[in-house]
Amino acid sequence: MNISIFGLGYVGAVSLACLARDGHTVIGVDVDASKLNLIRQGRSPVIEEGLTALMQEVAAGGRVHVTDDAAFAVHNSDISFICVGTPSRPNGSQDLRALERLTVQLGIALADKTAYHVFVVRSTVIPGTVEDMFIPLLERHSGKRVSCDFGVCFQPEFLREGSSIRDFDNPPFTVVGGDSERSVARVRQVFQNGAGGFRVSTIRTAEMLKYACNAFHALKITFANEIGRICQALEIDSHEVMQLVCADTQLNIAPTYLRPGFAYGGSCLPKDLRAICHLADRRDVAVPMLAAVSRSNELHIEHAISLVLSSNHRSVGMIGLSFKSGTDDLRESPLVMMAERFIGKGLKLQIYDPDVSLSRLVGANRRYIEDTIPHIGSLMRDDLGGLIDESEVVVVGLRSHAVLTTLERHCRRDQSILDLVNLPNRHRLLATYQGVCW
């Protein structure tokens, strides 16, 4: 294909060299004349392993051209990749001025192009930027309409400095959010032989994915380093500990626990997190990330409570009370914490949980009930349908076939549902629906 790339920093330069190597004709565009001259000479504008040799090869092969003329690049390519920088401002927000200036130029260039052209934003931008800024500017300055006269996609890049050529050739996947299948199909042509599979999403999902990935990477690094500092203070081999952590691909390095849902609770996670933070404090080891986990969990519970209270309804039915479906463990259950708050606010509360029978509870669970929430017995209901019928707000903390079918039979349009478990087929429910964080 004929491809143009705007912005010849790390992402743009690596993309230019790799796409030309793969047989495409590539036009590189940048306002920095020194970058253009380096590429003309077969040299790389950035220091990156393997890029100098590759740039020399593709420049000599005649498939690379460089220019500072945006209109020339648009008119002589079928697809444009936007790789300009989006640096931070002092307050942490993005500086989008370079992208805005370029978008105006692209719109003007597009105005007198008759062929369908696709723009693919690869610059990291906050969700909404493409649809709220990039597309409107293109339409305004071209006089054309997205999806009809031109296409727009967002494709997050996963290139790490120092290994970017290897990452380009072996991505975890290729994700493209597009305005239309026609636009996505053109991007698919470029990356049809790529490793990892090709996935299609909305533009905003693709924009957000990049931030979720980078935040997760930062989180993992910080977590490993905080565990490392604790291990160092205890004279434990931190690398051996983390190697064993990573060896667990069922719970640790797995999708488990990485699905948006409700807060954690139970007899293990809360107490063990407190214990390791206390241990670190005794050893004068600062672990601010680990120390903040409990507070973040509390805020998630408060968020769920506020969603119910803001409805201004007084009658609440809770489906679920234990900290996890299929258990009777009420210790540090976030659902118990919600119930206590609702009682404290004077709401009329009813609770259904088929796994929690007060007459059968023994040991720690029974003591927890007797010491913490002795009044809970009077709020328990055995009839789920009756609970739903008598509630203005239904908080769903259990996900079972019986719960789902009963909700479908009994929910009414004048009711609200707060979903804590990501209910399937929720479009079948007549009640007003709200997910706890979706």
C-alpha positions, 0 to 999 in steps of 0.5 A: 500500500501507499502509506504516509506517517506523520511524526517521525519520533520513536513510533513514527520512525520505527513504523516507517522502517518496518512498513517499508521493509514489509513492502509498502511505499511509505512517505514520512512527514515531519516539521523537523528538517534534521529528521528528514535529512537523516532518513534521506541519508539512510540514518535513523532520527532516534537511537533504537536497537537495529533501526539504523541498519533497517533504515539504511536498507529501506532508504536504499530500496527506494520505498521511503520518501520524506517531506514536510508537505502534509498535502503531498503526503495525503494526496499520494497515500491511501492511509495515514498514520498519525504519530505526533507527540502528545506531551504532558502539560505542567498540570498533567493534562495532555498538550494536543497543540501539535495534533490540532495543528496537524489535523487542520493541515490534514483537513485542508489537504483532504478537501480536494482529494476525491479518493476515500482516505483513512486516517489512523491516530496512533498518538496516545490521546485521552478517550474522546479526543478522536471523536471530539476533536480530531474528527470535527476538525477534519470535517470542518476544514475538509468540508467532508463527512467521516464514514462517507468521504473519509475514514478515521481509526485509532490504533494503540501502539505497544512499542517499548523503547529498546525493543520496538522493532521486535515489538512491531513484529510480535505485538500481543495483538493489533487493536483497531477502533474505527468509525466504520468497517470500511476504514477498519478493513484498510488498516487490516490490509496493512497488518493482516500478517501480524502476530497476536491476532486482529481485534476490532473495538470502538474508538474510545475503547481503543483509546482507553486501552492504551492507558489501561495497559500503561497504568497496569505496567506501572502498577506491576513495576511498583508492586514488585518493587514494594514487595522487593523492599519488604523482602530486602528488610527481611533478608528474603530473596525478592526475585525468588518470591516474584518468580513464584508469584509469576509461576501461578498462571491460574490466579496471579498471571491470569484474567482472574481478578482483572474484571471490573466488579465489586470490592474484595472482602472475606477472611483473607485479603483484608487481613493479609493486606493489613498484616503486610502493611503493618510488617512494612511499617515496623521495618520502616519500609514505605509501601504507599501503593500497598497502603492505598489498596484498602482505601481504594477498596473502601471508596469502591464500596462508598461508590456503590452505596452512593449510587443507591442513596442518590436514587432517593428510594427508601426500599432496598432489596439486597440479593447476596450478603456473603463476601463471595457467591457460593459461600456463607462467609460474612467476615468483612463482606462488602455487602454486609458493609453496604447493609449496615450503611443502609440500616444506618440511613433508615432505609427499609432493607430486605436481604436474600442469600440462599447460602446464609442461614443464620440457624446453620452458621457456626464458629467465626461466622456466627460470632461475626453476626452476633458481635457485628450485625446481630439485627441482620436476622430480622432482615433476611428473606427466603422468598426472592420474588417477594423481595424483588416485588417489595423493593424500589431498588434491587442490589444484585450481588449474586449471579446464578441462574435462579437469581437471573430468571427471578429478576426477569420475571419480577422486575418492573419499569418503576424499579432500579437495579444496581448490578455488582456482578455484571449480569448477562442478558440485562437487556431483558430486565424492565427495571432501570439498570446501573452497573457499579463501575460500567 
